Amino acid sequence: VVTVGGVPYTLPIKSVESGTALTLVSNFTGPTQSGAAWSAVPRVALNMVTAALVAQSAEALRGLNYDKQNWQLLFSANGNITVRLPDNSEFTGPSWKYLADNMATKSDGAVPVNQGG
């Protein structure tokens, strides 16, 4: 692990040549800085970090997919929709299309009692 410009980077090391030189497994395309201190992290710890990152990325993508589906339903579905949140909780209510379509039929402004007026 090395910090460059205030940002920590976890980079796999191929070999250590000396107390001041090392070779990375692959080319690093980020910012450079000479004389930066670094700390070794055991391979097992790196594997755990990678596994956690994969799980967090999957959770974030799942949330984005739910968000996209929710907006699609909100704009275009008829009637009630069920919105799912990233924590898997849900709530049900009318879509905006349903509300807009219903308002279009109330041109005189009077809403019957059986429809909430």
NUFI-6385 format. One record per residue: residue number from 1; x, y, z of N, C-alpha, C, O, CB in turn. Coordinates in steps of 0.05 Angstrom, whole numbers, plus 32768, in hexadecimal, padded with zeros to 4 digits. Glycine has a CB too. Layout:
BEGIN
+------+------+------+------+------+------+------+------+------+------+------+------+------+------+------+------+
| resi |   nX |   nY |   nZ |  caX |  caY |  caZ |   cX |   cY |   cZ |   oX |   oY |   oZ |  cbX |  cbY |  cbZ |
+------+------+------+------+------+------+------+------+------+------+------+------+------+------+------+------+
|  NUM |    X |    Y |    Z |    X |    Y |    Z |    X |    Y |    Z |    X |    Y |    Z |    X |    Y |    Z |
...
+------+------+------+------+------+------+------+------+------+------+------+------+------+------+------+------+
***
This chain:
BEGIN
+------+------+------+------+------+------+------+------+------+------+------+------+------+------+------+------+
| resi |   nX |   nY |   nZ |  caX |  caY |  caZ |   cX |   cY |   cZ |   oX |   oY |   oZ |  cbX |  cbY |  cbZ |
+------+------+------+------+------+------+------+------+------+------+------+------+------+------+------+------+
|    1 | 8011 | 7FE9 | 8000 | 8000 | 8000 | 8000 | 8012 | 8018 | 8000 | 8025 | 801A | 8010 | 7FEC | 8000 | 8019 |
|    2 | 800C | 802B | 7FEE | 801B | 8044 | 7FED | 8007 | 805B | 7FEA | 7FF2 | 8058 | 7FDE | 802F | 8044 | 7FD5 |
|    3 | 800D | 8072 | 7FF6 | 7FFC | 8089 | 7FF3 | 800A | 809E | 7FE1 | 8020 | 80A6 | 7FE7 | 7FF6 | 8096 | 800F |
|    4 | 7FFC | 80A6 | 7FCC | 8006 | 80B9 | 7FB9 | 7FF1 | 80CF | 7FB7 | 7FDA | 80CA | 7FAF | 800C | 80AC | 7F9D |
|    5 | 7FF9 | 80E8 | 7FBD | 7FE7 | 80FE | 7FBB | 7FCF | 80FB | 7FCE | 7FB9 | 8105 | 7FC8 | 7FDD | 8101 | 7F9F |
|    6 | 7FD3 | 80EE | 7FE4 | 7FBE | 80EB | 7FF8 | 7FAB | 80D4 | 7FF3 | 7F98 | 80CF | 8002 | 7FAE | 8104 | 7FF9 |
|    7 | 7FAF | 80C5 | 7FDD | 7F9E | 80AE | 7FD5 | 7FAE | 8094 | 7FD9 | 7FC3 | 8091 | 7FCE | 7F94 | 80B1 | 7FB8 |
|    8 | 7FA2 | 8082 | 7FE9 | 7FB0 | 8068 | 7FED | 7FAC | 8056 | 7FD5 | 7F96 | 8054 | 7FCB | 7FA7 | 805A | 8007 |
|    9 | 7FC1 | 8048 | 7FCC | 7FC0 | 8035 | 7FB6 | 7FCA | 801A | 7FC1 | 7FDE | 8018 | 7FCF | 7FD0 | 803E | 7F9E |
|   10 | 7FBC | 8005 | 7FB9 | 7FC4 | 7FEA | 7FC0 | 7FCF | 7FDD | 7FA6 | 7FC0 | 7FD8 | 7F93 | 7FAD | 7FD8 | 7FCC |
|   11 | 7FE9 | 7FD9 | 7FA5 | 7FF6 | 7FCF | 7F8C | 8005 | 7FB6 | 7F92 | 8015 | 7FB5 | 7FA5 | 8009 | 7FE5 | 7F81 |
|   12 | 8002 | 7FA1 | 7F81 | 8011 | 7F89 | 7F85 | 802E | 7F8C | 7F7D | 8034 | 7F97 | 7F68 | 8004 | 7F71 | 7F75 |
|   13 | 8040 | 7F83 | 7F8E | 805D | 7F85 | 7F89 | 8068 | 7F6B | 7F7E | 8064 | 7F56 | 7F8A | 806C | 7F8E | 7FA2 |
|   14 | 8077 | 7F6D | 7F68 | 8084 | 7F55 | 7F5D | 809E | 7F4E | 7F6B | 80A3 | 7F37 | 7F72 | 808A | 7F5A | 7F3F |
|   15 | 80AE | 7F63 | 7F70 | 80C7 | 7F5E | 7F7E | 80D1 | 7F78 | 7F8C | 80CA | 7F8E | 7F83 | 80DD | 7F53 | 7F6B |
|   16 | 80E1 | 7F74 | 7FA1 | 80EE | 7F8B | 7FAE | 810B | 7F89 | 7FA8 | 8119 | 7F76 | 7FAF | 80E8 | 7F8A | 7FCE |
|   17 | 8115 | 7F9E | 7F9A | 8131 | 7F9F | 7F92 | 8143 | 7FA8 | 7FA8 | 815A | 7F9F | 7FAB | 8134 | 7FB1 | 7F7A |
|   18 | 813A | 7FBC | 7FB8 | 814A | 7FC7 | 7FCE | 8137 | 7FD5 | 7FE2 | 811F | 7FD3 | 7FDF | 8160 | 7FDB | 7FC3 |
|   19 | 8143 | 7FE3 | 7FF5 | 8133 | 7FF2 | 8008 | 8125 | 800A | 7FFC | 8114 | 8015 | 8008 | 8144 | 7FFB | 801E |
|   20 | 812D | 8011 | 7FE3 | 8121 | 8028 | 7FD6 | 8116 | 8022 | 7FBB | 810D | 8035 | 7FAD | 8135 | 803F | 7FD5 |
|   21 | 8116 | 8009 | 7FB2 | 810D | 8003 | 7F97 | 80FD | 7FE9 | 7F97 | 8104 | 7FD6 | 7FA5 | 8124 | 8001 | 7F83 |
|   22 | 80E8 | 7FE9 | 7F87 | 80D7 | 7FD0 | 7F84 | 80CC | 7FD0 | 7F68 | 80CC | 7FE4 | 7F5A | 80C1 | 7FCF | 7F99 |
|   23 | 80C2 | 7FB8 | 7F60 | 80B5 | 7FB5 | 7F46 | 8098 | 7FAC | 7F4A | 8093 | 7F98 | 7F59 | 80C5 | 7FA0 | 7F34 |
|   24 | 8086 | 7FB9 | 7F3D | 8069 | 7FB2 | 7F3F | 8063 | 7F9C | 7F2C | 8071 | 7F98 | 7F18 | 8058 | 7FCB | 7F3A |
|   25 | 804E | 7F8D | 7F31 | 8045 | 7F77 | 7F20 | 803D | 7F82 | 7F04 | 8043 | 7F76 | 7EF0 | 802D | 7F68 | 7F2C |
|   26 | 8030 | 7F99 | 7F04 | 8028 | 7FA6 | 7EEA | 802D | 7FC4 | 7EEC | 8030 | 7FCF | 7F02 | 800A | 7FA0 | 7EE4 |
|   27 | 802E | 7FD1 | 7ED5 | 8032 | 7FEE | 7ED4 | 801C | 7FFC | 7EE3 | 8005 | 7FF6 | 7EE0 | 8034 | 7FF7 | 7EB7 |
|   28 | 8024 | 8010 | 7EF3 | 8011 | 8021 | 7F02 | 800C | 803A | 7EF1 | 801F | 8048 | 7EEA | 801C | 8028 | 7F1E |
|   29 | 7FF3 | 8040 | 7EEB | 7FEC | 8056 | 7ED9 | 7FE3 | 806F | 7EE9 | 7FDC | 8083 | 7EDD | 7FD6 | 804E | 7EC6 |
|   30 | 7FE4 | 806E | 7F03 | 7FDC | 8084 | 7F14 | 7FF2 | 8098 | 7F17 | 8007 | 8097 | 7F09 | 7FD2 | 807B | 7F2F |
|   31 | 7FEF | 80AB | 7F2A | 8003 | 80C0 | 7F2E | 801C | 80B4 | 7F3A | 801C | 809F | 7F46 | 7FF8 | 80D5 | 7F41 |
|   32 | 8032 | 80C1 | 7F35 | 804C | 80B8 | 7F3F | 8057 | 80CA | 7F55 | 8050 | 80E2 | 7F57 | 8061 | 80B5 | 7F28 |
|   33 | 8068 | 80BF | 7F66 | 8074 | 80CE | 7F7B | 808D | 80BF | 7F83 | 808C | 80A7 | 7F89 | 8061 | 80D3 | 7F93 |
|   34 | 80A4 | 80CD | 7F84 | 80BC | 80BF | 7F8D | 80BF | 80C1 | 7FAB | 80B5 | 80D4 | 7FB7 | 80D5 | 80CC | 7F7E |
|   35 | 80CC | 80AE | 7FB6 | 80D1 | 80AE | 7FD3 | 80B9 | 80A8 | 7FE4 | 80BA | 80AD | 7FFC | 80DC | 80C8 | 7FDA |
|   36 | 80A4 | 809D | 7FD9 | 808C | 8097 | 7FE8 | 8091 | 807E | 7FF9 | 809C | 806B | 7FF0 | 8074 | 8093 | 7FD6 |
|   37 | 8088 | 807F | 8012 | 8089 | 8068 | 8023 | 8073 | 8054 | 801C | 805E | 805C | 8013 | 8088 | 8070 | 8042 |
|   38 | 8079 | 803B | 8020 | 8064 | 8026 | 801B | 8064 | 8012 | 8031 | 8078 | 800E | 803F | 8069 | 8019 | 7FFF |
|   39 | 804E | 8004 | 8033 | 804B | 7FEF | 8047 | 8043 | 7FD5 | 803A | 8031 | 7FD5 | 8028 | 8036 | 7FF7 | 805D |
|   40 | 804F | 7FC0 | 8042 | 8048 | 7FA5 | 8037 | 802E | 7F9B | 8044 | 802A | 7F9F | 805C | 805F | 7F91 | 803B |
|   41 | 801E | 7F8F | 8034 | 8005 | 7F83 | 803D | 8005 | 7F66 | 8035 | 800A | 7F60 | 801D | 7FEB | 7F92 | 8032 |
|   42 | 8000 | 7F53 | 8047 | 8001 | 7F37 | 8040 | 7FEC | 7F30 | 802B | 7FD7 | 7F3D | 8029 | 7FFC | 7F26 | 8059 |
|   43 | 7FF3 | 7F1C | 801A | 7FE1 | 7F14 | 8004 | 7FC5 | 7F0D | 800E | 7FB2 | 7F13 | 8001 | 7FEE | 7EFC | 7FF6 |
|   44 | 7FC3 | 7EFF | 8025 | 7FA9 | 7EF8 | 8030 | 7F98 | 7F11 | 8035 | 7F80 | 7F11 | 802E | 7FAC | 7EE7 | 804A |
|   45 | 7FA4 | 7F25 | 8040 | 7F96 | 7F3E | 8045 | 7F8D | 7F4B | 802B | 7F77 | 7F55 | 8029 | 7FA7 | 7F52 | 8055 |
|   46 | 7F9E | 7F4B | 8016 | 7F97 | 7F56 | 7FFC | 7F7F | 7F46 | 7FF0 | 7F6D | 7F52 | 7FE5 | 7FAF | 7F55 | 7FE9 |
|   47 | 7F80 | 7F2C | 7FF3 | 7F69 | 7F1C | 7FE9 | 7F4F | 7F23 | 7FF7 | 7F3A | 7F24 | 7FEA | 7F6F | 7EFE | 7FEC |
|   48 | 7F51 | 7F28 | 8011 | 7F39 | 7F30 | 8020 | 7F2F | 7F4B | 8017 | 7F16 | 7F4F | 8014 | 7F3F | 7F30 | 803E |
|   49 | 7F41 | 7F5D | 8012 | 7F39 | 7F78 | 8008 | 7F2C | 7F75 | 7FEC | 7F17 | 7F82 | 7FE7 | 7F52 | 7F8B | 8006 |
|   50 | 7F37 | 7F64 | 7FDB | 7F2C | 7F60 | 7FC0 | 7F10 | 7F54 | 7FC2 | 7EFD | 7F5D | 7FB4 | 7F3E | 7F4E | 7FB0 |
|   51 | 7F0C | 7F40 | 7FD3 | 7EF2 | 7F34 | 7FD7 | 7EDE | 7F48 | 7FE1 | 7EC7 | 7F48 | 7FD8 | 7EF4 | 7F1C | 7FEA |
|   52 | 7EE5 | 7F58 | 7FF4 | 7ED3 | 7F6D | 7FFF | 7ECC | 7F81 | 7FE9 | 7EB5 | 7F8A | 7FE8 | 7EE0 | 7F7B | 8017 |
|   53 | 7EDF | 7F89 | 7FD9 | 7EDA | 7F9C | 7FC4 | 7EC7 | 7F91 | 7FAF | 7EB5 | 7F9F | 7FA6 | 7EF4 | 7FA4 | 7FB6 |
|   54 | 7ECA | 7F78 | 7FA8 | 7EB7 | 7F6B | 7F96 | 7E9B | 7F6B | 7FA1 | 7E88 | 7F71 | 7F93 | 7EC0 | 7F4E | 7F90 |
|   55 | 7E98 | 7F64 | 7FBB | 7E7E | 7F63 | 7FC7 | 7E71 | 7F7F | 7FC8 | 7E59 | 7F82 | 7FC3 | 7E80 | 7F58 | 7FE4 |
|   56 | 7E81 | 7F93 | 7FCF | 7E77 | 7FAF | 7FD0 | 7E6F | 7FB9 | 7FB4 | 7E5B | 7FC7 | 7FB1 | 7E8B | 7FC1 | 7FDD |
|   57 | 7E7F | 7FB2 | 7FA0 | 7E79 | 7FBA | 7F85 | 7E5F | 7FAD | 7F7B | 7E4F | 7FBA | 7F6F | 7E90 | 7FB3 | 7F72 |
|   58 | 7E5C | 7F94 | 7F82 | 7E43 | 7F86 | 7F7A | 7E2B | 7F93 | 7F87 | 7E16 | 7F96 | 7F7B | 7E44 | 7F68 | 7F81 |
|   59 | 7E2D | 7F9A | 7FA0 | 7E17 | 7FA7 | 7FAF | 7E11 | 7FC2 | 7FA2 | 7DFA | 7FC9 | 7F9F | 7E1F | 7FAB | 7FCC |
|   60 | 7E26 | 7FD2 | 7F9B | 7E21 | 7FEC | 7F8F | 7E14 | 7FE9 | 7F73 | 7E02 | 7FF8 | 7F6D | 7E3C | 7FFB | 7F8C |
|   61 | 7E1D | 7FD5 | 7F63 | 7E10 | 7FD1 | 7F49 | 7DF3 | 7FC8 | 7F4C | 7DE2 | 7FD0 | 7F3C | 7E20 | 7FBC | 7F39 |
|   62 | 7DEE | 7FB7 | 7F60 | 7DD3 | 7FAE | 7F64 | 7DC1 | 7FC6 | 7F6B | 7DAB | 7FC8 | 7F61 | 7DD2 | 7F99 | 7F7C |
|   63 | 7DCB | 7FD8 | 7F7C | 7DBD | 7FF1 | 7F82 | 7DB7 | 8002 | 7F6A | 7DA1 | 800C | 7F67 | 7DCC | 8001 | 7F97 |
|   64 | 7DCB | 8005 | 7F59 | 7DC7 | 8015 | 7F40 | 7DB3 | 8007 | 7F2E | 7DA3 | 8015 | 7F21 | 7DE2 | 8018 | 7F31 |
|   65 | 7DB3 | 7FED | 7F2C | 7DA0 | 7FDF | 7F1B | 7D84 | 7FE3 | 7F26 | 7D71 | 7FE7 | 7F17 | 7DA6 | 7FC1 | 7F1A |
|   66 | 7D80 | 7FE0 | 7F41 | 7D66 | 7FE5 | 7F4D | 7D5D | 8002 | 7F47 | 7D46 | 8007 | 7F41 | 7D67 | 7FE0 | 7F6C |
|   67 | 7D70 | 8015 | 7F4A | 7D69 | 8031 | 7F45 | 7D5F | 8035 | 7F29 | 7D4B | 8043 | 7F24 | 7D81 | 8043 | 7F4A |
|   68 | 7D6D | 8029 | 7F15 | 7D64 | 802C | 7EF9 | 7D49 | 801F | 7EF5 | 7D38 | 802B | 7EE7 | 7D79 | 801F | 7EE7 |
|   69 | 7D45 | 8007 | 7F00 | 7D2B | 7FFA | 7EFD | 7D15 | 800B | 7F0A | 7CFF | 800D | 7EFF | 7D2B | 7FDE | 7F09 |
|   70 | 7D1A | 8016 | 7F22 | 7D06 | 8026 | 7F30 | 7CFE | 803E | 7F20 | 7CE6 | 8044 | 7F1E | 7D11 | 802E | 7F4B |
|   71 | 7D11 | 804C | 7F15 | 7D0B | 8064 | 7F05 | 7CFB | 805D | 7EEC | 7CE8 | 806B | 7EE5 | 7D24 | 8073 | 7EFD |
|   72 | 7D02 | 8047 | 7EDF | 7CF3 | 803E | 7EC8 | 7CD6 | 8038 | 7ECF | 7CC4 | 8041 | 7EC1 | 7D00 | 8024 | 7EBC |
|   73 | 7CD2 | 802A | 7EE5 | 7CB6 | 8025 | 7EEF | 7CA8 | 803F | 7EF6 | 7C91 | 8043 | 7EEE | 7CB7 | 8012 | 7F07 |
|   74 | 7CB5 | 8050 | 7F04 | 7CA9 | 8069 | 7F0D | 7C9F | 807A | 7EF5 | 7C89 | 8085 | 7EF7 | 7CBC | 807A | 7F1D |
|   75 | 7CAE | 807B | 7EE0 | 7CA7 | 808B | 7EC9 | 7C93 | 807E | 7EB6 | 7C82 | 808C | 7EAB | 7CBF | 8092 | 7EB9 |
|   76 | 7C94 | 8064 | 7EB3 | 7C84 | 8057 | 7E9D | 7C70 | 8043 | 7EA5 | 7C5F | 803B | 7E94 | 7C97 | 804B | 7E8B |
|   77 | 7C6F | 8039 | 7EBD | 7C5C | 8023 | 7EC4 | 7C41 | 802F | 7EC9 | 7C3E | 8045 | 7ED2 | 7C66 | 8014 | 7EDD |
|   78 | 7C2D | 801F | 7EC3 | 7C11 | 8026 | 7ECA | 7C0B | 801C | 7EE6 | 7C14 | 8007 | 7EEE | 7BFD | 801A | 7EB5 |
|   79 | 7BFB | 802B | 7EF5 | 7BF2 | 8022 | 7F0F | 7C08 | 8024 | 7F24 | 7C1A | 8035 | 7F23 | 7BE8 | 8006 | 7F0E |
|   80 | 7C05 | 8013 | 7F38 | 7C18 | 8012 | 7F4E | 7C32 | 8004 | 7F47 | 7C32 | 7FF2 | 7F36 | 7C0C | 8005 | 7F67 |
|   81 | 7C48 | 800D | 7F53 | 7C62 | 8001 | 7F4F | 7C6E | 7FF9 | 7F6A | 7C66 | 8004 | 7F7E | 7C75 | 8014 | 7F3F |
|   82 | 7C80 | 7FE7 | 7F69 | 7C8F | 7FE0 | 7F82 | 7CAC | 7FE7 | 7F7D | 7CB9 | 7FDD | 7F6B | 7C8D | 7FC1 | 7F88 |
|   83 | 7CB6 | 7FF9 | 7F8E | 7CD2 | 8003 | 7F8C | 7CE3 | 7FF3 | 7F9F | 7CDB | 7FF0 | 7FB7 | 7CD3 | 8022 | 7F92 |
|   84 | 7CF9 | 7FE9 | 7F96 | 7D0B | 7FD9 | 7FA6 | 7D24 | 7FEA | 7FAC | 7D30 | 7FF6 | 7F9A | 7D13 | 7FBE | 7F99 |
|   85 | 7D2C | 7FEA | 7FC5 | 7D43 | 7FFA | 7FCE | 7D5C | 7FE7 | 7FD1 | 7D58 | 7FCF | 7FD3 | 7D3E | 8008 | 7FE9 |
|   86 | 7D74 | 7FF2 | 7FD2 | 7D8C | 7FE1 | 7FD4 | 7D8C | 7FCE | 7FEC | 7D99 | 7FB9 | 7FEB | 7DA4 | 7FF3 | 7FD5 |
|   87 | 7D7F | 7FD6 | 8001 | 7D7E | 7FC4 | 8019 | 7D68 | 7FAE | 8016 | 7D62 | 7FA0 | 802A | 7D79 | 7FD4 | 8032 |
|   88 | 7D5D | 7FAC | 7FFE | 7D47 | 7F99 | 7FF8 | 7D2C | 7F9F | 8004 | 7D1A | 7F8F | 8002 | 7D50 | 7F7E | 8000 |
|   89 | 7D29 | 7FB7 | 8011 | 7D0F | 7FBF | 801A | 7CFF | 7FC9 | 8002 | 7D0B | 7FD1 | 7FEE | 7D11 | 7FD5 | 8031 |
|   90 | 7CE5 | 7FC9 | 8004 | 7CD4 | 7FD1 | 7FED | 7CBD | 7FE3 | 7FF7 | 7CB6 | 7FE2 | 800F | 7CC9 | 7FB8 | 7FDF |
|   91 | 7CB3 | 7FF3 | 7FE5 | 7C9A | 8001 | 7FEB | 7C8B | 8003 | 7FD1 | 7C96 | 8003 | 7FBB | 7C9F | 801D | 7FF8 |
|   92 | 7C70 | 8005 | 7FD4 | 7C5E | 8005 | 7FBD | 7C4F | 801F | 7FBC | 7C46 | 8029 | 7FD1 | 7C4B | 7FED | 7FBD |
|   93 | 7C4B | 802A | 7FA4 | 7C3C | 8043 | 7FA1 | 7C37 | 8048 | 7F83 | 7C40 | 8038 | 7F73 | 7C4B | 805B | 7FAD |
|   94 | 7C28 | 805D | 7F7D | 7C21 | 8062 | 7F61 | 7C39 | 806D | 7F51 | 7C4A | 807B | 7F5B | 7C0A | 8077 | 7F60 |
|   95 | 7C3A | 8065 | 7F38 | 7C4F | 806F | 7F26 | 7C47 | 808B | 7F1E | 7C30 | 8094 | 7F20 | 7C52 | 805D | 7F0D |
|   96 | 7C5B | 809A | 7F14 | 7C56 | 80B6 | 7F0B | 7C44 | 80B5 | 7EF2 | 7C34 | 80C7 | 7EEE | 7C70 | 80C4 | 7F05 |
|   97 | 7C48 | 80A0 | 7EE1 | 7C37 | 809E | 7EC9 | 7C1A | 809A | 7ED2 | 7C08 | 80A7 | 7EC6 | 7C40 | 8086 | 7EB8 |
|   98 | 7C15 | 808A | 7EE6 | 7BFA | 8085 | 7EF0 | 7BEE | 80A0 | 7EFA | 7BD7 | 80A6 | 7EF4 | 7BFA | 8070 | 7F06 |
|   99 | 7BFE | 80AF | 7F0A | 7BF4 | 80C8 | 7F14 | 7BEF | 80DC | 7EFE | 7BDA | 80EA | 7EFE | 7C08 | 80D4 | 7F28 |
|  100 | 7C01 | 80DE | 7EEA | 7BFD | 80F1 | 7ED4 | 7BE5 | 80E9 | 7EC3 | 7BD5 | 80FA | 7EBC | 7C16 | 80F2 | 7EC2 |
|  101 | 7BE1 | 80CF | 7EBE | 7BCA | 80C6 | 7EAE | 7BB0 | 80CC | 7EBD | 7B9D | 80D4 | 7EB0 | 7BCC | 80A8 | 7EA8 |
|  102 | 7BB0 | 80C8 | 7ED7 | 7B98 | 80CE | 7EE6 | 7B91 | 80EC | 7EE7 | 7B7A | 80F4 | 7EE5 | 7B9A | 80C3 | 7F02 |
|  103 | 7BA6 | 80FC | 7EEA | 7BA1 | 8119 | 7EEA | 7B97 | 8123 | 7ED0 | 7B87 | 8137 | 7ECF | 7BBB | 8128 | 7EF2 |
|  104 | 7B9F | 8116 | 7EBA | 7B95 | 811F | 7E9F | 7B77 | 811B | 7E9C | 7B6B | 8128 | 7E8C | 7BA4 | 810F | 7E8A |
|  105 | 7B6C | 8108 | 7EAB | 7B4F | 8103 | 7EA9 | 7B3F | 8115 | 7EBC | 7B26 | 8114 | 7EBC | 7B48 | 80E6 | 7EB0 |
|  106 | 7B4C | 8126 | 7ECB | 7B3E | 8138 | 7EDE | 7B3F | 8155 | 7ED4 | 7B47 | 8167 | 7EE3 | 7B4B | 8136 | 7EFA |
|  107 | 7B38 | 8159 | 7EBB | 7B3B | 8173 | 7EAF | 7B2A | 8189 | 7EBC | 7B32 | 81A0 | 7EBC | 7B33 | 8172 | 7E92 |
|  108 | 7B14 | 8182 | 7EC8 | 7B03 | 8197 | 7ED5 | 7B0C | 819C | 7EF2 | 7B00 | 81AD | 7EFF | 7AE6 | 818F | 7ED4 |
|  109 | 7B1F | 818E | 7EFB | 7B29 | 8192 | 7F16 | 7B1A | 8183 | 7F2C | 7B23 | 8183 | 7F43 | 7B29 | 81AF | 7F1C |
|  110 | 7B04 | 8177 | 7F25 | 7AF5 | 8168 | 7F39 | 7AFD | 814B | 7F3A | 7AFE | 813D | 7F26 | 7AD6 | 816A | 7F33 |
|  111 | 7B04 | 8142 | 7F52 | 7B0C | 8126 | 7F56 | 7AF6 | 8119 | 7F66 | 7AEF | 8122 | 7F7C | 7B28 | 8124 | 7F65 |
|  112 | 7AEB | 8103 | 7F5B | 7AD6 | 80F5 | 7F6A | 7ADF | 80EB | 7F85 | 7AF7 | 80E5 | 7F89 | 7ACB | 80DD | 7F59 |
|  113 | 7ACD | 80E9 | 7F98 | 7AD4 | 80E0 | 7FB3 | 7AE0 | 80C4 | 7FB3 | 7AF3 | 80BF | 7FC2 | 7ABB | 80E0 | 7FC5 |
|  114 | 7AD6 | 80B3 | 7FA2 | 7AE0 | 8097 | 7FA1 | 7AFD | 8096 | 7F96 | 7B09 | 8081 | 7F97 | 7ACE | 8085 | 7F91 |
|  115 | 7B07 | 80AD | 7F8B | 7B22 | 80AE | 7F81 | 7B34 | 80C0 | 7F92 | 7B49 | 80C9 | 7F8A | 7B22 | 80B8 | 7F64 |
|  116 | 7B2A | 80C6 | 7FAA | 7B3A | 80D5 | 7FBD | 7B33 | 80F3 | 7FBF | 7B40 | 8102 | 7FCD | 7B57 | 80D3 | 7FB5 |
|  117 | 7B1E | 80FC | 7FB0 | 7B17 | 8118 | 7FB0 | 7B04 | 8120 | 7FC7 | 7AFC | 8137 | 7FC9 | 7B0A | 8120 | 7F97 |
+------+------+------+------+------+------+------+------+------+------+------+------+------+------+------+------+
***
